[in-house]
Amino acid sequence: MKYLSTRDKSLRLRASQAIAQGLSRDGGLLTPETFPTLTPALLEELRGKTYGQRAVAVMKLFLEDFSEEELTAFTQAGYAPEKFDDPRVAPLHPLTEDAYCLELWHGPTSAFKDMALQILPHLLSASLEKNQEEKTVCILVATSGDTGKAALEGFKDVDRTKILVFYPKDGVSAVQALQMQTQQGSNVGVCAVHGNFDDAQTGVKILFSDENLREDLAKRGYFLSSANSINWGRILPQLVYYISAYCDLLNLDKIQMGEKVNYCVPTGNFGNILACWYARQMGLPVGKLICASNSNNVLTDFLATGTYDKNRPFHTTMSPSMDILVSSNLERLLFALSGQNDKEVAGYMEQLKQTGCYTVSDEIKARLKEEFYGGFCDEVKTGEVIAKVWKEHNYLIDPHTAVAYDVMEEYRQKTGDERKTVFVSTASPFKFCDSVLHSLGVSQVCQGIDALDQLAQVSGRSAPAPLASLRDKAVRFEESVDKEQMMAVVLDMLK
Ligand SMILES: *Cc1c(COP(=O)(O)O)cnc(C)c1O
């Protein structure tokens, strides 16, 4: 199987080349040319396996230049019991007979980014070796919270890699800041940047495009790469849990083999929901794909009209990981829906760059309507949903998950579709204690990390161990710099 750029399909790379490169040189996203078939027989076989075994079986279909032994080693390390606090890794929580919550936050950083970032570093390190890359890769990340910590945990002490994370000094929660400041590992660096997420991200983009820096680092034996969801190595591990959830529904006797199930995904950069769409391409019996947004509802409008328009106000919400106006991975969907028409995709992306807006063809519009439903949930409603699910089901969810739950309900009411639905839970409620406590009606919310204990007390649930133990961890990284000084931080780390 070859990997193509969404903007130039004459490019044909092996899997390990696509993963080592991350982004195509033409700006396109590297994407499999074809999708292997998930036959009922294979699904039947996966039913009897553990999560790690399911991951190996699915990933090996896409990674022809990796051996089964390698993939087994990666999943055993990435999804090890020391790292995931549930042996099922991605357990399915039945809320009602029709609604099942897929919990993707049992990993080391309590957010779904772990599902992929526990595997990507191994894939990347092996890909460098397979391509005779002698230099060490340095992953640079600008984070608004979840990605930075998950990347640090994933890359910590992985051979031939270093990782440096910049976060906005005033833009992450107390828990998130402490998670990063106390990061362990010999190959990691963390630095706060004065300003907001945009300042940190702009700073990182400038570093990536600096030719002199690139040359200087090459002489020192390093090259820069990124860990965000444009890399195929981050999308692929995400296909697994959609397939795994279907197996679990079969094993629970909730569905018959072949019966279609709807999936509802809280969406930001479109990586997570795209993985589900790919699983359907492979033959997973998926009914509607429900795309849930917060007040930044650019995708809701796009799915309804076929026009993507990022010219709109940016809202800061209590589901910050979905505060995104340009969803990069949508480009991969457009590539598929246009019949792999690279020129057409490049055209849309050029318009997006020039005007912030594009309209897809009628053919694509029709496909979108058929396969997706888009909805959004505003701030007030998000809080209400957290309280309602707690009251009615005695189940605690975070704001991102609440957005998904609400849009799932809206879809059902509007359409009368009664298919069983899996809605995706992307973060532990303990990662967003303040918002959850406020939503539950607590008026005096404790400051900083004390809110963790408060939520544990109010809910009678215990906080995930890695969050609860933050209090006792030594702070290693206290540096904060102006964005003009970010280059110096990189050079200092890669001496
Ligand atoms: C990253 C993230 C999302 C959005 O996922 P995408 O793949 O960017 O669509 C949703 N919820 C949480 C908690 C996240 O960290």
The ligand as an SDF file (V2000), in Angstrom:
LIG
                    3D

 15 15  0  0  0  0  0  0  0  0999 V2000
   -8.0720   16.9770   20.6950 C   0  0  0  0  0  0  0  0  0  0  0  0
   -9.3500   16.8320   21.4250 C   0  0  0  0  0  0  0  0  0  0  0  0
  -10.5910   16.8390   20.7610 C   0  0  0  0  0  0  0  0  0  0  0  0
  -10.7260   17.0610   19.2630 C   0  0  0  0  0  0  0  0  0  0  0  0
  -10.2010   16.0100   18.5060 O   0  0  0  0  0  0  0  0  0  0  0  0
   -9.8500   16.2140   16.9630 P   0  0  0  0  0  0  0  0  0  0  0  0
   -9.1640   14.9970   16.5280 O   0  0  0  0  0  0  0  0  0  0  0  0
   -8.9350   17.4310   16.9310 O   0  0  0  0  0  0  0  0  0  0  0  0
  -11.1250   16.4730   16.2420 O   0  0  0  0  0  0  0  0  0  0  0  0
  -11.7350   16.6360   21.5070 C   0  0  0  0  0  0  0  0  0  0  0  0
  -11.6780   16.4820   22.8490 N   0  0  0  0  0  0  0  0  0  0  0  0
  -10.5130   16.5020   23.5300 C   0  0  0  0  0  0  0  0  0  0  0  0
  -10.5340   16.3490   25.0200 C   0  0  0  0  0  0  0  0  0  0  0  0
   -9.3100   16.6590   22.8510 C   0  0  0  0  0  0  0  0  0  0  0  0
   -8.1430   16.6890   23.5480 O   0  0  0  0  0  0  0  0  0  0  0  0
  1  2  1  0
  2  3  1  0
  2 14  2  0
  3  4  1  0
  3 10  2  0
  4  5  1  0
  5  6  1  0
  6  7  2  0
  6  8  1  0
  6  9  1  0
 10 11  1  0
 11 12  2  0
 12 13  1  0
 12 14  1  0
 14 15  1  0
M  END
$$$$
